[in-house]
Amino acid sequence: MLLTILAEGSSPTNNMIVIGLAFVLGAIITALVIPQIIKNSSKYHLLDKPDQRKVHKTPIPTLGGIGFFIGFMVVSTVLMFLMGNFDAMNLSLVFALIVLFVTGIFDDLKDLRASRKFLIQIIVALVIAKFGFKVESLNGIFGIYALPVFAQYAFSVFLVVGLVNAFNLIDGIDGLAGGIAFINSVVMGLILWYQNDYVFSALAFTFAGALFGFLIFNFNPAKIFMGDTGSLMVGFLMAIFGLVVIKHSKIMDIQATETKEHLTVVVVGILLIPVYDTLRVFTERILKKSSPFKPDRTHVHHLLMETGANHKKAAILLYVSNLLVIGLAFLLKEIESSTLSIILLFVLAAILSESINLKRLFMELALGKKAEEAKKTTIGVDSIYTSLDEDTENIGIISDQVKTDQS
């Protein structure tokens, strides 16, 4: 069916059918592969075991990223081959995904040193930047337009490595990283469709489908985690789709009123939730004179759970927060100053995040007050018992004296 549609040529209807099929096939393949990964992970004890920092209570199979890697790569490779888009740029994308996939597997199985993972991520980011996946301009944000070549590479590496690690860090509760990436993939897929970039729109929807197939098993209660095998790929593809949306927005300029500056604001909004949480956590750790990479329980999903939310409620609240920020980004893109728009997006992210911190503070104060009252009550009860003991002792003394007098 896919071959028949492609043979008929490109048209909005045919492209829509292809993209829909890509989503469905990505989901089906992933959903078929995941149970086998769960079975073999349990068989060979490839499990993520609970500890003081983690929130799950029982060992859970990891390596779930293998499932949606296969689902995405099979469908996207066939699509690019059939649509004649296997150029050097897209080959570099395939190469980068394979390198990160292998890195993730080694990290999940052998626990690679952070420095080695960073080095690999930097090399991957430089390779794809060489083939065109790079930021060439900030499109007027903070008054900056075209970037020097060195700055293009430096900023692109910072963006890719930052997003890879942001999604890795937010992958802390059932369904969170996968769910946010699913939402972001759908939104960027729609934007790419609107930009007439049907190849990358299809890739975005393929990845969304693969994530949907994974979330069937990862949403609370999770039967499997994505592991670093998955989170490295998730953050990387979020960066790629964002770069492509901005890069191809000049196509959009010819046919619509949008500008690259507007699209940059939207991309920032789409990717902001995990980025803001990472920046907030790193800042707090540095202010406490601790390593920014030292694991703890201060991420936004941990804070939500400390306020009484379970996995499911915390994940859904963050999905909604993500959609709110994206919605605001689409509204703010109409503002003439993109710098102001981005500042307002960060303000909204801060309000959403700090409202959770505020609730936690009030809960801690309330618990402290209750503990103090309980302590006072305990002291009061202890005083009563002490008084009773003294009275009992006095009665015993008087009783002994009466007996002695009677004798």
C-alpha positions as CSV (number, residue, x, y, z in Angstrom):
1,M,0.0,0.0,0.0
2,L,2.8,2.4,0.9
3,L,4.6,1.7,-2.4
4,T,1.4,2.3,-4.3
5,I,0.8,5.6,-2.7
6,L,4.4,6.7,-3.3
7,A,4.2,5.6,-6.9
8,E,1.2,7.8,-7.4
9,G,3.3,10.9,-6.7
10,S,3.3,13.6,-4.0
11,S,0.1,15.2,-3.1
12,P,-1.3,16.5,0.2
13,T,-3.6,13.6,0.5
14,N,-1.0,11.0,-0.4
15,N,1.5,12.6,2.0
16,M,-1.1,12.6,4.8
17,I,-1.7,8.9,4.2
18,V,2.0,8.1,4.2
19,I,2.5,10.0,7.4
20,G,-0.4,8.3,9.1
21,L,0.9,4.9,8.0
22,A,4.3,5.8,9.3
23,F,2.8,6.6,12.7
24,V,0.8,3.4,12.9
25,L,3.7,1.2,11.7
26,G,6.1,2.7,14.2
27,A,3.6,2.0,17.0
28,I,2.9,-1.5,15.9
29,I,6.5,-2.6,15.4
30,T,7.5,-1.1,18.8
31,A,4.5,-2.7,20.6
32,L,5.5,-6.1,19.1
33,V,9.1,-5.8,20.1
34,I,8.8,-4.5,23.6
35,P,7.2,-7.7,25.2
36,Q,10.2,-9.7,23.9
37,I,12.6,-7.2,25.5
38,I,10.7,-7.4,28.8
39,K,10.9,-11.2,28.6
40,N,14.6,-11.4,27.9
41,S,15.5,-8.6,30.3
42,S,13.9,-10.5,33.1
43,K,15.5,-13.8,32.0
44,Y,19.0,-12.3,31.9
45,H,18.4,-10.1,35.0
46,L,18.8,-6.8,33.0
47,L,16.8,-4.9,35.5
48,D,16.8,-1.5,37.1
49,K,16.9,-2.1,40.8
50,P,15.4,0.3,43.4
51,D,17.6,2.5,45.5
52,Q,17.3,5.6,47.8
53,R,17.1,8.0,44.8
54,K,14.8,6.0,42.5
55,V,11.0,6.0,43.0
56,H,10.1,2.5,41.8
57,K,9.9,-0.2,44.5
58,T,10.6,-3.4,42.5
59,P,13.2,-4.3,39.8
60,I,12.0,-3.2,36.4
61,P,13.4,-4.3,33.0
62,T,15.4,-1.6,31.3
63,L,16.6,-1.3,27.6
64,G,13.1,-0.3,26.5
65,G,14.8,2.2,24.1
66,I,15.7,-0.8,21.9
67,G,12.0,-1.2,21.2
68,F,11.3,2.2,19.8
69,F,14.7,2.4,18.2
70,I,13.8,-0.6,16.1
71,G,10.3,0.8,15.4
72,F,11.6,4.2,14.4
73,M,14.6,3.0,12.4
74,V,12.8,0.3,10.4
75,V,10.0,2.6,9.3
76,S,12.1,5.8,8.8
77,T,14.8,3.9,6.8
78,V,12.2,2.5,4.4
79,L,10.5,5.9,4.1
80,M,13.8,7.7,3.3
81,F,14.8,5.0,0.8
82,L,11.4,5.0,-1.0
83,M,11.1,8.8,-1.0
84,G,14.7,9.1,-2.4
85,N,16.0,11.1,0.6
86,F,19.1,9.1,1.5
87,D,21.4,12.0,1.0
88,A,24.6,12.7,3.1
89,M,22.6,14.8,5.6
90,N,20.2,12.1,6.4
91,L,22.9,9.4,6.4
92,S,24.7,11.4,9.1
93,L,21.4,11.3,11.1
94,V,21.3,7.5,10.8
95,F,25.0,7.3,11.8
96,A,24.4,9.5,14.8
97,L,21.4,7.5,16.0
98,I,23.3,4.2,15.8
99,V,26.2,5.6,17.7
100,L,24.0,7.0,20.5
101,F,22.0,3.7,20.5
102,V,25.2,1.6,21.0
103,T,26.4,4.1,23.7
104,G,23.1,3.9,25.5
105,I,23.2,0.1,25.6
106,F,26.8,0.1,26.9
107,D,25.7,2.6,29.6
108,D,22.7,0.6,30.6
109,L,24.7,-2.6,30.8
110,K,28.2,-1.4,32.0
111,D,27.5,2.1,33.4
112,L,29.8,4.3,31.3
113,R,31.6,7.2,32.9
114,A,29.9,10.5,32.3
115,S,33.0,12.0,30.7
116,R,33.0,9.3,28.0
117,K,29.3,9.8,27.3
118,F,29.8,13.6,27.0
119,L,32.7,13.1,24.6
120,I,30.6,10.8,22.4
121,Q,27.7,13.2,22.4
122,I,30.0,16.1,21.4
123,I,31.5,14.1,18.5
124,V,28.0,13.1,17.3
125,A,26.8,16.7,17.5
126,L,29.9,17.9,15.5
127,V,29.3,15.3,12.8
128,I,25.7,16.2,12.2
129,A,26.5,19.9,12.3
130,K,29.1,19.3,9.6
131,F,26.3,17.8,7.4
132,G,23.9,20.7,8.0
133,F,22.1,20.1,11.3
134,K,23.3,23.3,13.0
135,V,22.1,26.7,14.2
136,E,23.2,29.3,11.6
137,S,21.4,32.3,13.1
138,L,19.6,33.2,16.3
139,N,17.0,35.0,14.1
140,G,17.1,38.2,16.1
141,I,16.8,36.7,19.6
142,F,18.7,39.0,21.9
143,G,19.5,41.1,18.8
144,I,21.7,38.3,17.3
145,Y,21.3,37.2,13.7
146,A,23.9,35.3,11.6
147,L,26.5,33.5,13.7
148,P,30.2,33.1,12.8
149,V,31.0,29.5,11.7
150,F,32.7,28.7,15.0
151,A,29.7,29.9,17.0
152,Q,27.4,27.9,14.8
153,Y,29.2,24.7,15.7
154,A,29.6,25.6,19.3
155,F,26.0,26.6,19.8
156,S,24.8,23.5,17.9
157,V,26.9,21.2,20.1
158,F,25.6,22.9,23.2
159,L,22.0,22.6,22.0
160,V,22.2,18.9,21.1
161,V,24.2,17.8,24.1
162,G,22.1,19.9,26.4
163,L,18.8,18.4,25.1
164,V,20.2,14.8,25.2
165,N,21.0,15.2,28.8
166,A,17.8,17.2,29.7
167,F,15.6,14.3,28.5
168,N,18.0,11.8,30.2
169,L,17.5,13.7,33.5
170,I,13.7,14.1,33.3
171,D,13.3,10.3,32.7
172,G,12.6,9.7,36.4
173,I,9.0,8.4,36.6
174,D,6.8,6.2,34.6
175,G,5.8,7.6,31.2
176,L,7.3,11.1,31.7
177,A,10.1,11.5,29.2
178,G,8.4,9.3,26.6
179,G,5.1,11.2,27.0
180,I,6.6,14.7,26.7
181,A,8.7,13.5,23.7
182,F,5.5,12.1,22.1
183,I,3.7,15.4,22.5
184,N,6.7,17.4,21.1
185,S,7.1,15.0,18.2
186,V,3.4,15.4,17.2
187,V,3.6,19.2,17.5
188,M,6.8,19.5,15.5
189,G,5.5,17.0,12.9
190,L,2.5,19.2,12.3
191,I,4.7,22.3,12.0
192,L,6.9,20.4,9.5
193,W,3.8,19.4,7.6
194,Y,2.7,23.0,7.4
195,Q,6.2,23.9,6.1
196,N,5.8,21.3,3.3
197,D,8.7,19.3,4.7
198,Y,6.9,16.0,4.4
199,V,10.0,13.8,4.9
200,F,10.8,15.2,8.3
201,S,7.2,15.4,9.2
202,A,6.9,11.7,8.5
203,L,10.0,11.1,10.6
204,A,8.5,13.1,13.5
205,F,5.3,11.2,13.3
206,T,7.1,7.8,13.0
207,F,8.9,8.6,16.2
208,A,5.7,9.7,17.8
209,G,4.2,6.3,16.8
210,A,7.2,4.4,18.1
211,L,6.9,6.3,21.4
212,F,3.2,5.6,21.6
213,G,3.9,1.8,21.2
214,F,6.5,2.1,24.0
215,L,4.2,4.1,26.3
216,I,1.7,1.3,26.3
217,F,4.2,-0.6,28.5
218,N,5.9,2.4,30.2
219,F,3.0,4.4,31.4
220,N,2.2,3.8,35.1
221,P,2.5,1.1,36.3
222,A,5.5,0.7,34.1
223,K,6.5,-2.8,32.9
224,I,9.7,-1.5,31.3
225,F,11.9,1.6,31.3
226,M,13.6,3.2,28.3
227,G,17.0,3.4,29.9
228,D,19.8,5.5,28.5
229,T,19.4,3.5,25.3
230,G,16.1,5.3,24.8
231,S,16.7,8.7,26.6
232,L,19.8,9.5,24.5
233,M,17.8,8.9,21.3
234,V,14.8,10.9,22.6
235,G,16.8,14.0,23.5
236,F,18.8,13.8,20.2
237,L,15.7,13.6,18.0
238,M,14.0,16.4,19.8
239,A,17.1,18.6,19.0
240,I,17.1,17.4,15.4
241,F,13.4,18.1,14.8
242,G,13.8,21.5,16.4
243,L,16.8,22.4,14.3
244,V,14.9,21.3,11.1
245,V,11.9,23.4,12.0
246,I,14.0,26.5,12.4
247,K,16.2,25.7,9.4
248,H,13.3,25.2,7.0
249,S,11.3,28.1,8.2
250,K,12.6,30.1,5.3
251,I,10.4,27.9,3.1
252,M,7.5,29.0,5.1
253,D,8.4,32.7,4.8
254,I,7.6,32.6,1.1
255,Q,4.0,31.3,1.6
256,A,3.0,32.7,5.0
257,T,3.5,35.5,7.4
258,E,5.6,33.5,9.8
259,T,9.3,34.3,10.2
260,K,12.2,32.2,11.4
261,E,12.2,34.4,14.5
262,H,8.6,33.3,15.2
263,L,9.4,29.6,14.7
264,T,12.4,29.9,17.0
265,V,10.1,31.1,19.8
266,V,7.8,28.1,19.2
267,V,10.7,25.6,19.2
268,V,11.9,27.1,22.5
269,G,8.4,26.6,24.0
270,I,8.2,23.0,22.7
271,L,11.5,22.0,24.4
272,L,11.4,24.3,27.4
273,I,10.0,22.0,30.2
274,P,12.9,19.5,30.4
275,V,15.5,22.3,29.7
276,Y,14.1,24.6,32.4
277,D,14.1,21.8,34.9
278,T,17.7,20.9,34.1
279,L,18.8,24.5,34.4
280,R,17.0,24.9,37.7
281,V,18.4,21.7,39.3
282,F,21.9,22.5,38.1
283,T,21.7,26.0,39.5
284,E,20.5,24.8,42.9
285,R,23.3,22.2,43.1
286,I,25.9,24.8,42.2
287,L,24.5,27.2,44.8
288,K,24.8,24.4,47.4
289,K,28.4,24.0,46.4
290,S,27.7,20.5,45.0
291,S,28.5,19.0,41.6
292,P,25.7,19.9,39.1
293,F,25.9,16.3,37.9
294,K,25.5,14.7,41.3
295,P,22.2,12.7,41.3
296,D,19.5,13.8,43.8
297,R,15.7,14.0,44.2
298,T,15.2,17.7,43.3
299,H,13.8,17.3,39.7
300,V,10.3,18.6,39.2
301,H,8.8,15.1,39.1
302,H,10.4,14.3,42.5
303,L,8.9,17.5,43.9
304,L,5.5,16.6,42.6
305,M,5.7,13.2,44.3
306,E,6.8,14.8,47.5
307,T,3.6,16.8,47.5
308,G,1.5,13.6,47.3
309,A,1.2,13.0,43.6
310,N,1.7,9.4,42.3
311,H,3.5,8.5,39.1
312,K,0.4,8.8,36.9
313,K,-0.8,12.1,38.3
314,A,2.8,13.7,38.3
315,A,3.3,12.6,34.6
316,I,-0.1,14.0,33.5
317,L,0.4,17.3,35.3
318,L,3.7,17.7,33.5
319,Y,2.1,16.8,30.2
320,V,-0.5,19.5,30.8
321,S,2.3,22.0,31.8
322,N,4.2,21.1,28.6
323,L,1.0,21.8,26.5
324,L,0.4,25.1,28.3
325,V,3.9,26.3,27.6
326,I,3.6,25.2,23.9
327,G,0.3,27.0,23.6
328,L,1.7,30.1,25.1
329,A,4.6,29.9,22.6
330,F,2.2,29.9,19.7
331,L,0.5,33.0,21.1
332,L,3.7,34.8,21.9
333,K,5.2,34.3,18.5
334,E,2.9,37.1,17.3
335,I,4.8,39.6,19.6
336,E,7.3,41.7,17.7
337,S,10.1,41.1,20.2
338,S,11.1,37.4,20.2
339,T,13.4,38.1,23.1
340,L,10.5,39.2,25.2
341,S,8.5,36.2,24.1
342,I,11.2,33.8,25.3
343,I,11.6,35.6,28.6
344,L,7.8,35.2,29.1
345,L,8.1,31.5,28.3
346,F,10.8,31.1,31.0
347,V,8.6,33.1,33.4
348,L,5.7,30.7,32.9
349,A,8.0,27.7,33.3
350,A,9.3,29.2,36.5
351,I,5.8,29.8,37.8
352,L,4.7,26.3,37.1
353,S,7.9,24.8,38.7
354,E,8.0,27.1,41.7
355,S,4.3,26.7,42.5
356,I,5.2,23.0,43.2
357,N,8.1,24.1,45.4
358,L,5.8,26.5,47.2
359,K,3.2,23.7,47.8
360,R,6.0,21.5,49.2
361,L,7.2,24.3,51.5
362,F,3.6,24.8,52.9
363,M,3.3,21.0,53.4
364,E,6.6,20.9,55.2
365,L,5.5,23.8,57.5
366,A,2.2,22.1,58.1
367,L,3.9,18.8,58.9
368,G,6.4,20.6,61.2
369,K,3.5,22.3,63.1
370,K,1.7,18.9,63.5
371,A,5.0,17.3,64.7
372,E,5.4,20.1,67.2
373,E,1.8,19.7,68.4
374,A,2.2,16.0,68.6
375,K,5.4,16.5,70.6
376,K,3.6,18.8,73.1
377,T,0.8,16.3,73.4
378,T,3.3,13.6,74.1
379,I,5.0,15.7,76.7
380,G,1.6,16.4,78.3
381,V,0.6,12.8,78.4
382,D,4.0,11.9,79.8
383,S,3.5,14.5,82.6
384,I,0.1,13.0,83.4
385,Y,1.6,9.5,83.6
386,T,4.5,10.9,85.8
387,S,2.0,12.6,88.1
388,L,-0.1,9.4,88.3
389,D,3.1,7.4,89.1
390,E,4.0,9.9,91.8
391,D,0.4,9.8,93.3
392,T,0.5,6.0,93.2
393,E,3.8,6.0,95.0
394,N,2.5,8.4,97.6
395,I,-0.6,6.3,98.2
396,G,1.6,3.3,98.7
397,I,3.7,5.2,101.3
398,I,0.6,6.3,103.2
399,S,-0.8,2.8,103.1
400,D,2.4,1.4,104.5
401,Q,2.4,4.0,107.3
402,V,-1.3,3.1,108.2
403,K,-0.4,-0.5,108.4
404,T,2.6,0.3,110.7
405,D,0.4,2.4,113.0
406,Q,-2.2,-0.3,113.2
407,S,0.4,-2.8,114.2
